[in-house]
Every structure is written in structure tokens, then in C-alpha cells.
Amino acid sequence: MARDLLTDEEFNQIAKNMSDGIGFFNPSFVGEPEQALRWVIDNQLSPSPLGRAAFAEKSLEWAVRTGTEQYLI
């Protein structure tokens, strides 16, 4: 979805900044910028929202099982 909201220049600048930052996240990384970007996304960005989503789904499941009738976002 971000790809649809950003201009090509914005998208490419964000990707470059993230791949350029590989040394901070993984100082021993060796590879191409595209590989660095993939590593940053897979290891630094994706786990947080995926973990939050899993927690929210489990919490909602528990709430429904214990009688909750309304879920407010």
C-alpha cells in the first residue's frame, strides 16, 4: 500500500535510507543494497507489526470466549 501512496522518488529514497542503515542493524552484513533492504524489512520492521497483530488476534479470541460482545478500535 505504501507503494501506491508514495512517489517513485519518495519510495526510492526511503528504500535507500533503509538499506544504507544496514551497518547499524547488522554490522557484519555483506551483500547488495537490495539484500540489505530485504534484511532490514524482514528482521527489523516486520516482526513488530506482526507480533502486535498476533497479540491482538489472540486477545480478541480470548475476549470473545469470555463473553465480550463489543470490540472497539
C-alpha angles and dihedrals in degrees: 000000000000088000090061094048099048131068116242089254093052093046093049093047092051091048091049093049091050095048091044088056094060091105090064094051099034114014093182094054116130120185149077124312091254090055091048091052091050091049093051092048095045097043106029109024108030101051095063100055092037091052092048091049092050091048092049092049093049091046091050091048090052092047092052091048091052095050107271109156102182133050118192123193 
